[in-house]
Amino acid sequence: METYYVRTGNEFWKRTAKFWMNIFAVNFAIGVATGIILEFQFGTNWSNYSWFVGDIFGAPLAIEGILAFFLESTFFAIMFFGWNKVSKNAHLISTWLVAIGTNLSALWILVANAWMQYPVGMQFNPDTARNEMVDFWAVALSPVATNKFIHTTTNGYVLAAVFVIGVSAWYLLKKREEEFARKSIKIAAVFGLISLIVLIWSGDGSATHVAKKQPMKLAAMEGLYKSHPGTSIIAIGILNPGKKIEDLNTNPLKFENEKPYLFHISIPQGLSLLVNRKKDTFVPGIEDILKGGYIYTDKNGNEKTAPPIEERMEKGKLAIEGLSNYRKAASAGDEEGKATAYAQLMDNFDHFGYGYIKQPTDVVPNVPLTFYAFHIMVILGGYFFLFFIITIYMEKKSLIAKHKWYMWLAIASIPLVYICSQAGWVVAEVGRQPWTIQDLLPVGAAVSGVNPGSVRTTLVMFFVLFTILLIAELGILFKVIKKGPGA
């Protein structure tokens, strides 16, 4: 919008850009306030995690802080306060640099998150009991990181587009700022549709990566317990609450007899096609992963037979034992003992995290939460695709201002797009439980030895604080919107 203003000199676009910039500023401030808290958590609540992988995880976060955050925060001041104080072109450059900076922030944060989902470019140092980065570019450019960045940022673009359309529809409903509203809707709808197409494409790539690197997450996303070649994909379904993974330990016969779904509509061979474009592909279910025996492709592209989780647990214990023996031998100056222990550790290191798992079913995430979050995300994604198509058509035909139903639909879509966005994060983070770092460090071994009462107290404190911030943010947003771009 500001680019239009600089190119045309039309004050209308300046007024429009300034209004949406005010909305952005409120969210930027809240983002800074809530994001800083996360940095402190690594030292307070996740000290074991920070020790184990801090050398790797800290690098992208440091780059984000030094490069991206300083870039966006510095030029944000010029963008927000610099109207009429710097030239048009200088102001426009500042605005674009803020946009670039926010995306760079997202990039490095998502590189860190992707590494937790798919740890690469590292080597374990038994002398310090820490993982150390040996290949920065393997971490920064891993296929999971690249795909996650594209998927998450385009998700943000779609959310922003729906927000702009919804707020603009409110003005049309109130018969205020109609030119501003129509042109904002036109830009947002086209921008949103293009972003959503990229979002869907990257979502397809995400499913492929999850299938290869986090098969248990994919099984939970589909509520898939037992599989076969040519696996179907669930379009719509209701899980059977009677089928509980805990029954595999206590009542396996009951678990076996319970059907996974009360109701479902599936697409035959859909999941197999989604995973690697072959309709006869075997996509393992939860029970298949627990029992092992199926063929999979490892990090090096070699086909292997998946071991049972119980076997991985035993090998994990051997890895932990090897580390313990290595450190004892190092203290005693026993070089031969060190070599033997090191070999035991490294031979079993891929299973290291499983040594902390108490029983095989503990590696299964919350299936209902992951399943429903995934399907809500997909269904709403389809809805927004239709929404943008309808919006572009109605705007082109000048029909939007004539139909109140559309205006109310656009306003109602604002909370829906937030639900869709958060559902995607539920899938990403709940679906990988119990791991903080996939296969290497479960949550139970990553936490600090903090008194549970202290954690509960701070959790309540931050819940209250963030609720107050949310109320304040909404109050400011509503006030800005009510005043409108003409204020």
N, C-alpha and C positions, 0 to 999 in steps of 0.2 A: 504493500500500500504506500509506504514511504517512497519506494522507487518510482511509483506512478507520479507521486507529488513532485519529485525532483525532475522527472522527464517532462512533465506537462506544465508545472508551475501552478496547477489548479489547487487552490486552498482547501477545496473539499477533501482531497486526499490527505492533506496534512492533518485536518481535523479528525478524519477517520483513523489515521495511523496513531495519533496521540491518544484517542479513546482506548483503542485496544492495547496500546502501550501501558496505559494506567492499569488495565486489568492484569497484564503480564507482571507489572511491578509488584502488585500485591502478592501474587503467587511466588514470585522470585524471593521475596522477603521471607515468606513462610517456608519455602524450600530450604533456604539457608539455615533458618532457626531449627528446623527439625533434622536436617542432615548432619549438623555438627554433633548432635547427641550420639549418632551412630559411631562416630570416630572414637568417642570415649568408651563405648561398650567393649571394644576389642581389648582394652586393658583391664576393665573392671569385671565383666561377665565372661569373657572368652580368652583368658590369659593362656590357657593350654593351647588353644588354637593359634593365638598370636605367636607363641614360642615355636610351635611345630612348623608353621608356614609363613611366619611374618616376613622372612627374607624375600618371599615371592609375592605374597598378597599385598605387601606394603608398597611395592614398586609402582604398580599402576595407580594406586591411590595417591602416592606422592606426586606422580606426574600430573594427575588430575588437579591436585591442589596448587602446584607450582605453575603449571602451564595454563590449563583450561580455566580454573576458577579465577585466577588473577586476571586473565584476559577478559573474561566476561564481566567480572565485577568492576574492573577499571573502566571499560568502555560503557558499561551500564550507566555510570554517573554522567558521562557526556550525552548518552542517548536520552536519558530521562530529564536531565537538568540543562542540557545544552541548546535547546531550541532558541534561536535568535542570538545565541552567544558565539556559535561557530558557523561556518558556511554551510549551505545545504549539502554539498558533497561530503564535507567532513562529518556532518551529522549522520548522513546515510551510511558512510563507511563504518562509523561507530555502531550503528544499528546492526549492520551485517556482521560485524565482529562479535557482537553480543550473541547473535544467532549461532555463529560458528563456534564460539566458546561454549555455549550450552550443549551443543552436540558433541564437542570434544570431551566435556565433562561426562556426558553419558557414555561415550566410547570407553574411557578408562575405567569407569565404575563397572561397566558391563564386561570388560576384559577380566577384571578381578572376579566377578560373579561367574563368568563362563569357566574360568580356571578351576573354581570350586566344583563345577559340574563335570569338568573333563580335565584333570590335572596333567599337564605336559610340560616339557622344557625344564625339568628339574632333576635333581639327584639328591638322594638322602645321605647325609653326613652322620655316621654313627658316633663320631667323637663329640658332636654337639647335640645329637638327637634332633636335628632340624633338617628340613628340606631346603635346598639351595637352588637358585635359578642358574641354569647352565646355558639356556638358549632363550634370550629375551623375545626374539621374534616368533619363536614357537608359541610362546604364551600370548603375545599381542595379536598374532595373526592366525591363531587356531581356527579351524572352520566353525567351531561352536561359538567363539567370540565374535567372529564376523557376522554370522547369521543372527546371533542374539542382538547385536548392535542394530542391524537393519530392522529386525522385527520390533524391537522395543521403541526405537525412535519413530518409526512409521506409526506405531500404535499411539504415540504421543501426538503426532500430527493429526491422526483421525479424531482423537479426543478433542483437540483444539478446534478442528473444523466443525464438529458437531456442536461444541460450546458456542462458537460464533454464530452458527445458524440458529440455534435455540434462542440466544439473546436477541438476535436480529428479528426473529419471528415475534418476540414479545413486543418489540417496538411497532411492528406492523399491526399486531392485535390491538395495541393502544392508539393506533393511527398517529404515531410520532416518528419523526426522522425516517420517512419512508424511502427516500433516495439512498440514504446511508445504509438502511437495513437491506434493501434489495441488492445493492452492489457488494455489500459484505457477504450476503448469502451466495451470490454468484461466485465470488472468489473462493469462499470456503468450500462450496460444494465441489468445484473442479479440483481444488487442492486435496480435499478429503477423498474423493474417488480415486485419484492417482495414488495417493498414499495407501489407500485400502487395497488396491491391486497389488502393490509392492508388499504390503503386510501379509496378504494371502499367500503370495509366492514365497516369502521368507518363512511363513508358518509351515508350508509344505517342507521346506528345507529343515526346519526345526524338528519336525516329526521324524525325518530320516536320520538326523543326528541322534535323537533320543533313542530310536530303535536300535542303533548300533552301540551306543555308549551308555545308555541308561534304560535297558529293556524293562526293568521292574516298573519304572515310571510310566512307560507306554502301556504296560499291562494294566496298571491302576487307572490310567486315563480311559481305558476301554472297558474296565470291569471284566477283564479277560482272565479266567482262571485256568482253563485247559484249552490248548490250541490244536490246530491241525494244519497241514499245507492248504493254502488258499484261504487264509483267515479273513473273516468278514469284519466290517467296521460298523459300529453302532451309530446310527444317525440320531435316533431318539430312544431313550430307554429309562426304565425305573428299576433300580437295583432291588434285589430281595434282601431286606434287612435281616432275615434269618440266616443268611450265609455269612458267617463271621470267621475271619482268618484264625482267631484264637481256637476255634473248634478243631483245627488240624492237630493241635497238641492234646486237647482234652477229650474230644469226641469226633474222631476222624470219620466215622460212619455217618453221623449227622451231617457233617460238612459235605461229604460226598453226595448225599441224597438231596441236599438243598439246591434248587436251581439258582443260577446267578441273577436272573432278571425276573421281575414280576411281569414286565411288558417291555418289548423292544422292537424297533424297526431297524433292520440291518441292511447293508449293501454287500452282497456276496463278493468275496475276494477283495473287498475294498482296502482292507488294512495291508494285505500283501502287496497290492499295487502301490499303495502310498509309500511303503517302506523302500522298495527297490524296483518298482515298475514291473514286477513279475507276479502274475496272478497265482502261482503255485507256491510262493514263498511261505516258509514256516515262520510265524511270528510267535515267540514263546509267551505263554501266559504265566500267571503267578505260580501255579503249582509246577509248571515245567521248569521255571527258574530255580525254585526251591529244590527240586529233585535232580536237575541237571540232565545231561545225556543228549542234548540237542547240539547241532553244529552251529558255530558262530565264527565270525571273523575278528581276529584280535587287532591291536593297534598297528601291527606291522603288516596287516593284510593277509595273515596266515589263517587258514581254517583250522579250528580246534573244536574239541568236544567240551561243552560246558560242564564243569564239575558241580556236584551238589553243594548247597550252601554249607552243609555240615562239614564237608571236606575243606571248604574255604576257611571255615572257622578254625579247623585244626591247623591248617597251614598258617593262618594268622597268628595263632598261639606260638607256633614254631618261630615265626618272625620276631615276635615280641621277646621270646626266650633268647633268640639269637642276639638281639640288641642288648639284653640284660647281661648275657654271658660275655659279649664283646667289651662292655664297659668294665665288668669285673676283671677280665683278663688284662685290659689296658691299665687298670689301677695296679695290678700285680706285676706288670711288666712282662706278661706271658705272651710273646709274639705268636707262638704256634696256636695257643688258645684263641688269640684274636683272629687269626686267619680262619680257623674252623668256625668260630661264631659268626664272622662276617659272611662267610659262604652260606651258612644256614639262614642268616637274615636276608641276604639278597635273593637267594633262591625262592624265598617265600614272600618277598616284600609286596608283590602285587595284591596279596591277600591280607596285608598288615591290619587294616581296620577291622576285618572280620574276627580278629582275635579278641576284640572287646564285645562282640555280640554274644548275648546269653543264650538265645535259642533262634533257630532258623527263621521263624515267622517274624522276628523283630526287624528283619530287613524289608518287610512289606509296609509301604506307607499307608496312610488313611485312605482306603479305597473309595468310600462314598464321597468324601470331600474332594478328592482329586477328580473322580469321574464326573460329578455334577459341575464342578468349576470348569472343566474342560468343555463339556457340552453346552453350558451357558455361554461360554466365550465363543464357541463356533456358531451357535444359533444367533447370537446377537451380531456377530460378524456378518452373517448372511443378511440379517435385517438391515444393517447399516449400508450394505452394498445396494439394496433396493432403495433405501432412504435417499442416498446420494443421487441415484438414477432418477428417482421421482422428483427430487429437488431441482436438478438441472433441467429436466423437461418442463416442470411448472414455471421455473424462472424464465426459461426461454419463451414460453407462451404467455408470460405475464399473468399467471393464474394464482400465484401464491397469496397475494393480498385479497383475493376473492373467496378464499376457502379457509374458514376458521378452524376446520378440523385439522388442516395441515399445520397451522400455527401452534395449536395445542400439542400435536404430535411432535413437532420440532422441540418444543419446550420440554416435553416428557422424555425426549431422547437424551437430554443432558445427564440425568442420573443413570440412565441405562448405559451410556458410554463409559462412565466411571466404573460401573459394575463389571462391564466387559473387560476393561483394562485390569482391574484388580483380580478378576477370575483368572486371567492369564498368569499373574504372579503367584496365585495360589497353586496353580498347576506346576509352575516352575520350581517353587520352593517346598511345598508340601509333598509334591510328587517325588522328590529326591530324598526324603527322609528314609532312614535315620542318619543320613550322611551330612556333615558340614563340608567334607571333601570326599567326593565319590570314591568309595572302596578303601579310603586311607584313614579317615578319622570320623567316627560317629559322634553325634551330639554329646552323648554321655561322657566321652573322653576329652571333649573340646572345652568344656565349661571350666570356670574358675572354682576354687574351693570357697566360694562366698556363701555365707549363711543364707539359707532360703528365705528367712524373714527379711533380710536386707533387700533381696531381689524383689520380694513381694511389695515391700514399702516403696522402693524406687519405681516399680512398675505402676503402682497406684498414683504416685506423684506425677509421673510423666503422662499417665492417662488423663489426669485432671488438667495438667498444664496444656497438653495438646488439644483437649476438648475446648478449653478457654480460647486457645489460638484459632481453632476451627470456627468457633462462634464469632470471634473478632474478624476473621478473614471473610466469612460470609456476610457479616454486617457491613464491612467496608465495600465488598463487591456489590452488594445490593444497593448501597448508597451511590456508588459510582455509576451503576447501570441506571438507576432511577434518575440521576441528574442528566445522563445522556451526553452525547458528543458535543452538543451545543453549549454545554455549561462552561 
